Amino acid sequence: MAERRNYLSKEAIDGLEYLKRKRLQRMRSGSVNGTVGLSTRARSGGDATRPSSASCGMRLRVTASDTVSKVNGASTGEGAFLKKERFETDDLKWTERLPECPVYRPTKDEFEDPLTYLQKIFPEASKYGICKIISPLTATVPAGAVLMKEKTNFKFTTRVQPLRLAEWDSDDKVTFFMSGRTYTFRDYEKMADKVFARRYCSGGSLPDSFMEKEFWKEIACGKTESVEYACDVDGSAFSSAPGDPLGSSKWNLNKVSRLPKSTLRLLETSIPGVTEPMLYIGMLFSMFAWHVEDHYLYSINYQHCGASKTWYGVPGSAALNFEKVVRECVYSEEILSANGEDGAFDVLLGKTTIFPPKILLDHDVPVYKAVQNPGEFVITFPRAYHAGFSHGFNCGEAVNFAMGDWFPFGAIASCRYAHLNRLPLLPHEELICKEAMFLNSSPKPENLDFTPAELSGQRSIKTAFVHLIRFLHLARWSLMKSGLCTGLVPNTYGTIVCSLCKRDCYLAFINCHCYSHPVCLRHDFKKLDLPCGTTRTLFLRGNIEVLEAAAKKFEEEGVVSDMITSDEDLYAYPSSIKLAAAKEEGYSPYSTIDFDFNTELGFFSAVQDELLVAGQESDGSDYESFRVKRRSLLKCENRKVVLETRDSGHHQEHKRLKKSQKYHEGRYSSSSSSSSKEEEVLVISKRKETHGQRQSDVKKIENHFGGGFKRLKVKALINHNVTASTSF
């Protein structure tokens, strides 16, 4: 360990020294207090520390409802209980009680299309959270050859993972993000093999059950301080050689997210780690902590080479119970940033929480195990928590995807992100609309040979779409009734982010006078306190009537009528608007909504239906400049208002679209700059201006939608006195 430390960064060395001091302090405290000591300070909920013992056990907290905690001779108060369950590393028989997840061995014919096969096994496999698929095809070009020869100058930097269990209070959390060293693939393999051989005096593999017990012993009380793990490495180890059977198949992870049945095909900009695969290069006991995929997406993981990897998975149906156990038995309340069921979810998003599955078994949370070997895929299903570790040097690869049955899970994730005020990674609302309009333009299901799983996915898409359209129609009606809307213009953006709750807005949003504070329709319009005044301009998708007609048609088909009364709050949060109350005031779904204006409107010169490229800027910047023109949606008094920018007497400047959006660890930045003359609005997708080749289903709906991830800069406003009456 000392030899390896010489090559680590100062940040990593300092971090490990701090953790070592914490461990020594805990050991000294344990030798004084005995094997079952009590906390020397009171915590809300009566948490107790987990002191060391002669057996070098690990302690996890669990509410003991029959024991009142006494700290320093005084009760911690009514309802405060001792959490004192112990997990002893000399008894690891629980590892033998973990049931295995399903294992599938498709034929070459069944293996032809990954998403078709996954739809087939979904009803059974999703009950376990994870499953394993053994590939009938073999890669003829090894991963090492791909990374050393096909990928010239391929190198990566590892992360240092402390090999221990945390107290998970304000003084003791775990981080996996201390920088390690930079390696070539071969150099990392040599280092990892050397570590394994030094420990076990062997260069070969050892039994999986033995390695599992070794991992939990080591992480609880072993002498190894840390391991190096190369996670989230950009790239792929699938060969591009046409003669490689696996690399040329649809199971090549570079292709999965863009397959015809994958909803992520509709994203016109790649998201590293989501639509583009990443590599995970591990060593003995490198780990991936308990986590769930972004937006509750599916993930598909392939092991290219090396030692086995143990996985633990919890089905999505047990996700809330999982979070409840973590909240009550692992985390102390002082580190929870939110109350209720979202408290643990927020901390778990950090992907640094590791604890043994035994605590889940003891609280009746179903958990299943898989041991993944080279040539095998592991699938994680929507909302399924999973964790695991490596038995030695190995190389894996993973990517996300989504199908129709994902949309209900995506709605839950979007709602929870909004509750925690977290930026979304995907334009969920936009994806719903695009998939729904694609279905709307497709032949009826009875005319095609759809499987039950495919029909179920289509119902999920239609149901999500109807929920969304119904809510936004109700919200627009409520806005109209309030009389607070001061203007209406067509929304030609892609997707932007609400400045209050971070919800993604594709169909409609409200903006203020300076156009830098977009707000979704889920907020109380009467309580909006925007910095620049009382202007409330509604930006509304121009084809909203077409979308509403499609939603109404889906309802009339009867396939979603029995589902639209459930999960409405997922699409409405944080709105307080209720359908029942609105109906009492005369509201009717899909009715015409008339906005009457008689006020000074601030028109957004850059928001138009037509975009005319005006050429590049003369200052050499990297922006495209557009001259824009809008069809008239307003009846202007005496027709004195000129809406065409080329004829306006005002010196209007043009909207600019950045050519690239830089992601930081898979998420876009939420920062924005503003001044009196220039305001920046966060846009997570935009209308695509160039006519490149698109997939056939995208072509069918390109008249309705745009895509991509961009940041929009807007300059100049024009004020006009207008009296208008517009219906949507």
Helices and strands as residue ranges (DSSP letters): H 2-5, H 10-33, E 58-59, E 63-68, E 70-71, E 74-75, E 81-83, E 86-87, G 93-96, E 103-104, G 110-112, H 114-125, G 126-128, E 130-134, H 143-145, I 146-150, E 155-162, E 178-184, H 185-200, H 208-221, E 226-234, H 253-256, G 263-266, E 278-282, E 287-291, G 294-296, E 298-306, E 309-314, G 316-318, H 319-329, G 333-335, H 342-348, H 358-361, E 368-372, E 376-380, E 385-390, E 394-401, G 404-406, H 407-419, H 428-440, G 445-447, H 452-482, E 487-491, E 495-497, E 504-505, E 508-511, G 525-527, E 537-541, H 544-557, H 568-572, H 579-584, E 594-604, E 610-616, E 623-629, G 637-639, G 645-647, E 656-658, E 663-664, E 667-668, E 678-681, E 683-685, H 696-701, E 712-715, E 717-727
